[in-house]
Amino acid sequence: MGQDSSRAPLREFRDRDLALKASSAIRKAAAGLQGPVKIMDFCGTHEWTITHYGLRSLMPDNVELVAGPGCPVCVTPGYYVEAAVRLAMDGIRIFTYGDSYRLQGPPETDLPKSLEEARSRGGRVEVVYSVLDAVRMAREDGEESVFLAVGFETTAPATLAPIRAGDAPDNLRFINVHRLTPPITRYVLETHPEAPIRGIIAPGHVSAITGAKAWAFIPEEYGIPTVVAGFEPIDVLLAILEILRQVREGKARLVNEYSRVVSWDGNLEAQRLMGETCDVVDAGWRGIGFVPASGLAFKGEFRRYDALEAYGIPELTPEAWERDLPPGCRCAEVTLGMARPTDCPMFLRACTPESPYGPCMVSSEGTCAIWAKFGGGGLAEEVGRELGVI
């Protein structure tokens, strides 16, 4: 892939001349390939980079960049939001991250739709920057509290570290909605063959925990080129170029473009932490369904921190799972790379960043929210003209 990305100064990853060279090489690599060559990213930050910097405008006509299930807030079942809202309205303090604060529960409920609405109606809700804030506040005041823990492998170790270390006080429990990304990647590849993915840009943040090895199954089992990439524009362009070269060669392999951060084995201590505190279980994904071995559940002595068990709330099961999206919302199709945000009749009409209708418009990592802010021309066209490719 040319220059060793682990040694390049960070400023070079936004360099105009390098972007021009990468764009030209991409067009040459794609020439003559039967299209569309659909390349999926599995991280909301990758989608942000692609859309913010207008990278789609640099692609040849036969290369299509699509977003996958890279937003943990977007795929959090409304069931858990409803559980948190119910507890908040019962006087139990709920801690949550800012992205989860506005996430709505099931469409049909008599409760407030979100933790934001619950707070406006007198519910106990606190937005925190990290789980350590929740641990500190719960220890200091001794109030009965619950943390709505949402995220992928990147944030799971942060949630679990104070639990394993015994730093989390007994008055603080957790609604554990952490999800695992390799299983959802497998699910996408196996359940949607009608829209074949020909390249995968694997998530860099997640891979820092799991290691690049977590994605080896994609080229080995599915014959799909895969690149673990960083989040600067040149990172993503290099990943696309490598994927196209592999498609042209007809030889799929795993490449770690983000070697300045990601190792082959990943963060072994974080992996050990997750394994010691949680079992891997089948888990629900909003709008998608139950995905095998894609969730984490407290095990053994750590189950005392399970808020659902402590308050007698049943865990979500496949039998109880519902599609969980408001009528007309196409977030599930967007999340699975089967539709663009602009294909949804609600997009920037009934669903806006200021007043989100579906979950993909709530989080800053949601594809619809990203497209609403940066997509469909504007910066994309401006950057394309600057680089001389449109």
N, C-alpha and C positions, 0 to 999 in steps of 0.2 A: 504493500500500500504506500510505498514511497517513504517520506520522512517519518521518523519514529515520533508518534504523537506524544509519547511519555516525556520527551525532552523539549518539545516546542514551547516557547514562551506563550502564555495564555493569550496575549494580544494577537498572536498570529492566527488564532482560531476565529477571528473576525476580519481577517485581512481581505481587502477587496481583490487584490491580484490572485491570491490563492483561491478565492471563491470563483473567479473567472476561469482559472485553470481547471478546477474541479468540475465546474459546470460544463466546460468544453469536453473534458474526459468522459463525463456521464453521457453526453450526447453521442459521442463516438462509440461508447460501450453499448448503448441502447440501439444503435443503428442496425436495422435488419432483424431485430428480435421480434418475434410474434407477440403482440400485445393483447390486452394490457398486461404489463408486468406490475402486479400489485404488491407493494411493499408496505407492511404494517408495522407501526411503532406501538410498543406496549408500555408507554410512560407518558403521563400528562405533560411532563416537562419537555419531552421530545416534541409532542404535538404543539406545545407553546412555541418552541424554537422554529419548527417548520412553518407555522402560520405567522408568527410575529415577523420573522425575517423574509417572508415571502418565498420560501424555498420551492413551493409548488410551481411558482411562476418560472422557475429555472429548469423545470423538468421537460424532457421531450414528450411528445403527445402519447407515446406508448408506455410511459411510466406513470403509475398512479400511486400516490402516497395516501394511505388511509390510517385512521386512528383505531387502536384496539382498546381493550379493557384496562386503561392505565390510570384510572381515577378511582381511588378507594371510596371516596364519599359517594360517587355516582352509583356504585354497585352495592352500597349498604342497604339491605332490605329495610323497608319502612317499618317492619315489625319491631325492630330494635329501637327506632326513633319513637314509636308509639309507647314502648315500654318505658323509655327514659322520660317521656312527657308525662306519663301516668304517675311515675314516682315523683317527679317534680311537683305535680299538682297535689300530691299527697304530703308535701312538706319536706321531702328528702332532697337535699342539695345535689344537683347534677353538674358535674364538670364536663366541659366539652371543648374541642378546638373550634376556632372561628369558622372553618369550612363546614363543620357539622351543625353549627348553630341554626342555620336557616334551612337545613335539609328537612323536607316534609315527610311525614309518615304516610300510612295508607290513605288513599283518596277518601274512603268511606270510614269516617270515625267521628264520634261526638266530642272527642278531645281536641285541644289545640293542635293545629297541623304540624307545628315545629316547636323546637325548644325556644326559639325567638318569640313565637306567639305565646308559649306557655309562660315565659318570663313577663310578658306584657300583661298577662292575666293573673299575676301573683305567684307563679311558680318559682321555685328556687333553682336558678340556673346561673352558673358562673363560667365565663369564657376564659380559658387559660392558654398560655403559650406552650407549656410542656406539662407532662405528667408530674414532674417534680414540684411544680406550683401547687397541684392538687394535693400531693403528699404533704407538703409543708403546711398548707392551710388546714387540712383535715387534722393534722397532728396538733397544730396550735390551738384550734378552738374546740376540737372533740365532737364536732357536729356530724351527724349521720350523713354520709356522702357516697355518691356513685360517680365513677368516671366512665363516660361513653368512649370506649377505646376503639377507634377506627384507624385502619391503615394496612399497608402491605408489610413485607419483610423489613422494610426500612425503619418503620416506627415500632414494630412489635418488640424488639429488644429493649427500647426505651421504656415501654410500658411494663415489661416483665422484670427488668433489673431491680427496681425497688421492692418488688414482690418477693423475688428469690432471696434478696439480701435481708429481708425482714424489716425493711425501712418503712413499708406501707403500714399505717396504723390499722387497727382492727375496725375502726369506724369508716374506713374507706374500702369500697368494693368496686368491681369493674364489670361493665357489660362488654364482653370480649368479642369484637367483630373484626378481628384481624383476618386478613385473607392472604393466600399464597398465589404467586403469579405463574410459576411454571405449570400448575394444573389447569389454570384458565387458558393458558396458551394452547395446551394439548386439546382442551375442549373446543376451542375455536377451530383448530385445524381438523378435528375429527367430525364436527357436527355441521360444518358449512362448506362442504366440498363444491357446492354450486358456484362459489365465488373464491376460487383457489388463490391462496397467498403464495407468492413466489419468492418472498424475501422477508426476513424478520429483523427489525432493529430492536435488540433486547435492551431492557431498562438498565441504565447505569447505576442509579442509586440502589436499586434492589440487588444488583449484581455485586455491589461492594459488600453486601452481607452474604449472599448465597454463593458468590464466586462465579466466574464465567462458566465453570463446569456445569452449572444448573441448566444451561441451554444446549448442551451437547446432544441431547436427545432429538433436537429438531432436525439438524442435518443427518444424523445417524439413522433415525427412524422414518423421517418424512422426506428426506432429500431436499430440504429447503435451506438455502444459504442464510446464515445468521451472523449478525455482527453486534457485539456489545459496544455501544457508542456513548460518548460524552454528550454534552448538552449545548456546546457552542455550534454556530452554523457550519464551520468547517468539519467538526466532528460528524455531523449528520450527513454532509455531502460526501465525506470519505466513506461512510458506512454504505450509502446508496451506491457509490461507485464500486465498492468491493462486491456488493450483492450482484450488481449487473455483470461484473466480470465473471463471477461464478456461474451465473445463469448462462452466459455465453459459452463458458467452458463445459457446462453440463456436469460440474463437480461441486457438490455442496459441502461446505465445511464451516466450522465455527471460528470466527476471528474476534479477538479482543482489541478493538480500536482504543478503548478507554483504559489502557494499561497504566496510565499515570495515577489511577485510582483503584481499578479493579484487578485483583489477582485471580489466578485459576481456582484456588481453594476458597477465597473469600475470608470473611471474619469468622474464624473458628470459634471464638469465645461467644459471639452472638448466636451462632448456630447451636452451640452447646446449651446456652441459656434457654433458647426456645424449646429444645428437646427435653430439658430437665423440668420445665414448668408446664408444658402443654403437650397434649396429644394432637396428632393430625387427624381431622375428621372431615366428613362430607359437609358441605356448607352451602347456604343459599346466597345467590347473587341477584341483586335487584333486576327484574326484567328478563333474566336469563334462565334461572332455575337452580337446582341443586347440582353442584359440581363435585365429583369425587375428590377426596383428599385435598381440599382447597381451603380449609379453615383450621383455626387453633382453638382448643378448649382446655381449660385448666384441668390438671390431673392431680390425683393424690392429695397431699396436704394443702395444695394451693387452691383447691376447690372452695375453701372457705372465703376466698376473695370473689367468687362468682356471684354477681348481684342477682342474676335471674334465679339461681337456686336459693339464695338467701331470702328473697321476697316471694317465693312461690310462683314465679312466672315460668311457664313451660318454655323450654328451648324450641326454637323453630325447627320443624321437621319437614321432610318432603311432602307429607300428606297435608300439612297446614300452609305450605308455601303458596303464595299467590303471585301473579305477575307484578302486582304492586306498583303499577304506573298509572298516572291519571289518564283519562280517556283522550285518545288522539296523540299522546306523547310517543315519539319514536326513539326514545333514548336507548332502548335495548338494541335496536338496529344500528344506531350510531356507534354504540359501545362495541358491537361485534364487527364493525367495519362494513356493514351491509348497506348503510345509508350515510349520506352527508347531513350535517345539521340543516343545510338549506333545503333538503328534501322534506323536512317536517313543516307542515302548515302552521305550526305554532311558533316557529323560530322568528324572533324579533317582532312578533305580533302579540300573541297572548303570553309569550315566554321571553322575558328579557332579563339581563343581569340584575336590574333593579327589582323586578318582580318575577322570579323564576317560577315556571310552571312544572318543569320536569327536573330530575336530579342532575342531569348533565349541564344545566345552566347555573347550578348552585356554587360549585367549587371552582376555584381558580384553575384547577387541573382538568375541569370538565371540558370536553370537546366543544360543546355548544357555547359555553362561556368564552372559550378561547376564540372561536370563530366570530362570536358577537363583537368581541373587542378588536380583533385584528384581521379577520378573514374577508374574503370576497372583494378583493381589490385593495384600494387604499395603499397601505404600506407594501403589500405584496407587489402591486404594479410599480410602485415607486422604486423599490429595490431592484426589480427586474429591469427597469429602464436604466438605472444607474449602472448595473452590471453589463448592460448592452446585449441582453439575451431576449428581450421582448420589445 
